[in-house]
Amino acid sequence: MAMYKVEICGVNTSKLPLIDNEEKEALFKKIKEGDPSARNLYIEGNLRLVLSIIQRFSGSNENVDDLFQIGCIGLMKAIDNFDTSQGVRFSTYAVPMIIGEIRRYLRDNNAIRVSRSLRDNAYKVIYTREAFIRDNNREPTMEELSSASGLSKEEIVGSMDAIQTPVSLYEPVYSEGGDALYIMDQVSDKKNREENWIEEISLREAMKRLPERENNIIQLRYFQGKTQMEVAEEINISQAQVSRLEKNALKNMKNYLSAR
């Protein structure tokens, strides 16, 4: 799934608005008062959150526009059900809602056929878990999930295993203080460790030999993951110039590395 599109579903992702916490609180008060324009602004201000989440599903081979639309549905559900009196940040509440909506979509579109009873049990577990998190602001234990859903632990595990889709290596498994630990981080590479380390040093040396502007473009494009249009806006040149400078930089780096 290509994730370098600047425009998704007609939305220019490089021009999405940023709303600070104070503005969000003010907008949410208006939303609760029934102001539809405030709701639209709040949705637009959180589309970057949807974009960051759909990147976790880059290994699903689903169309990015479809995932973005489904993620937006999850975002709208989160806005409609968010309770400010619970004292949690909106993003903390919205992320599992958006992820859940996308996973349901992927499961429903999975080519592997799962029996109706297993699927029904799985959905029951999912909805029970989401309701528990919404009411208690934490994940339920297996015992709590079993009690609330009326299913045995074996039925829960069996039904959830049956509808699982392949997990991306970039799926976060732990997060603390904003630093996420991904599945990829726990996969060890027992081959060529020293060679990879030396290769990285060579790559850094090749970058040091680039002119400052080209070095900056490579940093923005390949280390920060920005699109050519985003880079162009940041350094105030055209996208065509970024493309030309990037190609030239990659060519010079390749020549340097080949000569070593």
C-alpha positions in Angstrom: 0.0 0.0 0.0 1.6 3.2 -1.1 1.8 5.7 1.7 3.5 8.6 -0.1 0.4 10.1 -1.6 -0.1 13.8 -1.0 -3.8 13.6 -1.7 -6.0 10.9 -0.1 -9.7 10.9 -0.8 -9.4 14.4 -2.2 -7.7 15.7 1.0 -4.3 17.3 0.6 -2.5 15.7 3.5 0.3 18.3 3.5 -2.2 21.0 4.3 -4.2 19.4 7.1 -4.9 21.9 9.9 -3.3 21.6 13.3 -5.5 22.4 16.4 -4.0 22.9 19.8 -5.6 21.5 23.0 -7.2 24.8 23.9 -8.9 25.1 20.6 -10.0 21.4 20.8 -11.7 22.0 24.1 -13.5 25.1 22.8 -14.6 23.2 19.7 -15.8 20.2 21.7 -18.0 22.4 23.8 -19.6 23.7 20.7 -20.0 20.2 19.4 -21.9 19.2 22.5 -24.2 22.2 21.9 -25.0 20.8 18.5 -22.8 23.0 16.3 -22.1 21.0 13.0 -19.4 23.4 11.8 -17.4 22.9 15.0 -17.7 19.1 14.5 -16.4 19.4 11.0 -13.4 21.5 12.2 -12.7 19.0 14.9 -12.7 16.2 12.4 -10.3 18.1 10.1 -8.1 18.9 13.0 -7.7 15.2 13.8 -7.2 13.8 10.3 -3.5 13.6 10.9 -4.3 11.1 13.7 -6.1 8.9 11.2 -3.2 9.2 8.7 -0.7 8.1 11.4 -2.9 5.1 12.3 -3.5 3.8 8.7 0.3 3.6 8.3 0.2 0.7 10.8 -1.8 -1.3 8.2 0.7 -0.7 5.3 1.1 -4.5 5.0 -2.6 -5.2 4.4 -2.4 -4.4 0.7 -5.7 -2.5 1.0 -6.3 0.7 -0.9 -5.1 3.7 1.2 -8.2 5.7 0.3 -10.4 3.0 1.6 -8.5 2.7 4.9 -8.5 6.5 5.3 -12.3 6.6 4.8 -12.8 3.8 7.3 -10.5 5.5 9.8 -12.5 8.7 9.4 -15.6 6.7 10.4 -13.9 5.5 13.5 -12.8 9.1 14.2 -16.4 10.4 13.9 -17.7 7.6 16.2 -15.0 8.6 18.7 -16.1 12.2 18.6 -19.7 11.3 19.0 -19.1 9.1 22.0 -16.2 10.9 23.8 -16.9 11.9 27.4 -14.8 14.8 28.5 -15.7 14.1 32.2 -13.6 10.9 32.1 -10.4 13.1 32.2 -8.6 11.3 29.3 -7.1 12.9 26.2 -9.3 12.6 23.1 -6.5 10.8 21.2 -6.2 8.2 23.9 -9.8 7.4 23.5 -9.9 7.8 19.7 -6.9 5.6 18.7 -8.4 2.2 19.7 -11.8 3.3 18.2 -10.1 4.1 14.8 -8.0 0.9 14.9 -11.0 -1.2 15.8 -13.0 0.2 12.9 -10.2 -0.5 10.4 -9.7 -4.0 11.8 -13.4 -4.8 11.5 -13.2 -3.6 7.8 -10.2 -5.8 7.1 -11.8 -8.8 8.8 -15.0 -8.3 6.8 -13.0 -8.2 3.6 -10.7 -11.0 4.4 -10.6 -13.7 1.7 -10.3 -16.4 4.3 -13.8 -17.6 5.2 -14.6 -18.0 8.9 -17.7 -19.7 10.2 -20.6 -17.4 11.2 -20.6 -18.5 14.8 -16.9 -17.8 15.2 -17.3 -14.4 13.6 -20.3 -13.5 15.8 -18.4 -14.5 18.9 -15.4 -12.4 17.8 -17.5 -9.4 17.2 -19.1 -9.9 20.6 -15.7 -9.9 22.2 -14.6 -6.8 20.3 -17.7 -4.8 21.3 -17.5 -6.0 24.9 -13.8 -5.0 25.1 -14.4 -1.5 23.6 -17.3 -0.9 26.0 -15.2 -2.0 28.9 -12.3 0.4 27.9 -14.8 3.2 27.4 -16.3 2.7 30.9 -13.1 1.9 32.8 -10.3 3.6 30.8 -8.2 0.4 30.8 -8.0 -3.0 29.1 -10.1 -5.8 30.6 -8.5 -8.9 31.9 -9.4 -12.2 30.3 -11.6 -13.1 33.3 -13.4 -9.7 33.0 -13.9 -10.2 29.3 -15.2 -13.7 29.8 -17.7 -12.5 32.5 -18.9 -9.5 30.5 -19.3 -11.4 27.2 -20.7 -14.6 28.6 -18.1 -16.6 26.6 -15.5 -19.0 28.0 -11.8 -18.1 27.8 -11.4 -20.8 25.2 -14.2 -19.4 23.0 -12.7 -15.9 23.2 -9.2 -17.1 22.2 -10.6 -19.4 19.5 -12.8 -16.8 17.9 -10.2 -14.0 18.0 -7.6 -16.3 16.5 -9.9 -17.3 13.7 -10.4 -13.7 12.4 -6.9 -12.4 12.9 -5.2 -10.8 9.9 -1.4 -10.8 9.4 0.2 -8.2 11.7 2.5 -5.5 10.3 6.1 -5.5 11.6 5.5 -1.9 12.4 2.6 -2.6 14.7 3.3 -1.0 18.1 3.4 -3.5 21.0 4.4 -1.1 23.8 4.5 2.6 24.2 5.8 4.8 27.1 6.5 8.5 27.1 5.7 8.8 23.3 8.4 6.2 22.4 6.8 3.2 20.7 8.3 -0.3 20.6 7.4 -2.1 17.4 7.3 -5.8 16.5 10.1 -5.0 14.1 12.3 -4.0 17.1 12.0 -7.4 18.6 13.0 -9.4 15.5 16.6 -10.2 15.7 18.9 -10.3 12.7 21.6 -12.9 13.3 23.2 -12.4 9.9 25.5 -9.6 8.7 25.2 -7.6 11.9 28.7 -6.2 11.5 28.3 -5.7 7.8 25.1 -3.8 8.3 26.8 -1.6 10.9 29.6 -0.8 8.5 27.2 -0.2 5.7 25.3 2.4 7.8 28.6 4.2 8.5 29.4 4.2 4.8 25.9 5.6 4.1 26.5 8.4 6.6 29.9 9.2 5.1 28.3 9.4 1.6 25.7 11.8 2.9 28.4 14.0 4.5 29.9 14.6 1.0 26.6 16.0 -0.4 26.0 19.7 -0.7 24.0 21.0 2.3 20.7 21.4 0.4 20.9 17.8 -1.1 21.9 16.4 2.3 18.8 18.1 3.8 16.5 16.7 1.1 17.8 13.2 1.7 17.3 13.6 5.5 13.7 14.9 5.0 12.8 12.3 2.4 14.3 9.1 3.7 14.8 9.6 7.4 11.7 11.7 8.2 9.5 10.1 5.5 8.2 13.4 4.0 6.8 13.6 0.4 8.6 15.7 -2.3 5.8 18.2 -2.1 6.2 18.5 1.7 9.9 18.9 1.3 9.4 21.6 -1.4 7.1 23.6 0.9 9.6 23.3 3.8 12.6 24.5 1.9 10.7 26.9 -0.5 11.5 25.4 -3.9 9.4 23.6 -6.5 8.6 19.9 -6.3 10.4 19.4 -9.7 13.6 20.9 -8.1 13.3 18.6 -5.2 13.0 15.6 -7.5 16.0 16.7 -9.6 18.2 17.4 -6.5 17.1 14.1 -4.9 18.1 12.1 -8.0 21.4 13.8 -8.2 22.1 13.2 -4.5 21.3 9.5 -4.8 23.5 9.2 -7.9 26.4 10.8 -6.1 25.9 8.6 -3.0 25.8 5.5 -5.2 29.0 6.5 -7.0 30.8 7.1 -3.7 29.6 3.8 -2.2 30.6 1.9 -5.4 34.1 3.3 -5.4 34.7 2.1 -1.8 
